[in-house]
Amino acid sequence: MASPRIAITGLGFVGAVGAHVSALEAALDQERSGLGDLTLFDSELSREYPVGQYRGDLPSDFAELVRPLSAREAGRLSRSDLLALVAAAEALQMAALPEAARRGAGVYLGQSVCGTLSSESYYLDCAAQAASHGRASPSHLDRLFVHDGANSGDAIAREFGMGGPMASLMTACSSGANALGLAANRIACGQAEVMLAGGADSLSRIAFLGFAGLGVMSPEGPRPFDAARKGMCVGEGAGLLVLESEAHARARRAPVLAWLTGYGHSCDAHHLTAPHPEGLGAQAAMNQALADAGLAPSDIGFVSAHGTGTLDNDKVEALAITRVFGPRAVPVSSTKRYFGHTLAASGAIKAVLCVLALQRRRLWPNLGLRTAQDDSLDLVLQARPAPQLQHVLSNSFGFGGNNAALVFSAGDRP
């Protein structure tokens, strides 16, 4: 990504710790977890496993940022759509894009759950109707439209008049990171000047119960890289970033929050849910991202780890990091204890955090860590200043061995 450089000019966030980037920053500074009881839907396991649920009112959040939604409009938007719209609105406001620039801007969004929560409710209603009346009514079929994986990106493009390249990416938990990397490539190859990219996912029964069924959830919440870690917890949220070519950002005198300088992605080609035991795909993604950025491992001052808190994933990621960075102990931290594993949104939310780390020259702690799994990593136990921080690397790994890594570099000083 040497030419043109990709500027980041806007950030948007929604998650368990609140809405807006200011809420994320406050939670990081206070070292406050947003994990709690599941109240979004009923489940026998809702009190057994904590989740990263957003507790605010999404339609009200959108109304505060943009405009009120009509009942019909709200009815045709899933929870994932609303999460994406709120984060998109904040990112676009921060970037202060003029209307003409929006018209040519594109939208790349990573998702996995999409409108599943709405679809689940629809089918449960149908089952209840069939049980009480002998058949299900075909009315309100438009509730099924929100299941479409492209609905969130479409909703953003329509709402904000963005007529550039649009795509929905689904590579499991690396979706948001891949959306950012591929959107940056669109700009680098001259097919767009501005892209809005990231990821969004909501909680759903199928995700919550699915991970519980796999036996990878922890009743005490995630403790990434801890020797006694027992598993992960699911969350929901959205992270959206405005990307621009350097020339476009400079021409309109937009402050550059950071640069997206490197992107790598790979596939383990190994197993549906388990990572490659040697972390070969993870290593490949990190090495590609470093090469794309034109950097050596010694240039990286911080690694934002995928760090789910599961036994295999943390072990393999630690191995991959040590093989890429060698004997040098680069600072490493995971955010999963703050807002849970937000699936397709995870890499995009971490991208927002990486930009904040570069802006503030600060590293936030790996919450939940008591005893490190080993001494191979320099795990961030307490918040620490990082006055020389110039480049950070962010990992996102998903089911199917879908791996992505991004490199971010310091932008204009605030």
Secondary structure, 3 states (H helix, E strand, C coil): CCCCCEEEEEEEEEECCEECHHHHHHHHHHCCCCCECCCCCCCCCCCCCCEECCCCCHHHHHHHHCCCCCHHHHHCCCHHHHHHHHHHHHHHHHHCCCHHHHHCCEEEEECCCCCHHHHHHHHHHHHHHHHHHCCCCCCCHHHHHHHCCCHHHHHHHHHHCCCCCEEEECCHHHHHHHHHHHHHHHHHCCCCCEEEEEEEECCCHHHHHHHHHCCCECCCCCCCCECCCCCECEECEEEEEEEEEHHHHHHCCCCCCEEEEEEEEEECCCCCCCCCCCCHHHHHHHHHHHHHHCCCHHHCCEEEECCCCCHHHHHHHHHHHHHHHCCCCCEEEECHHHHCECHHHHHHHHHHHHHHHHHHCEECCCCCCCCECCCCCEECCCCEECCCCCEEEEEEEEHHHEEEEEEEEECCCC
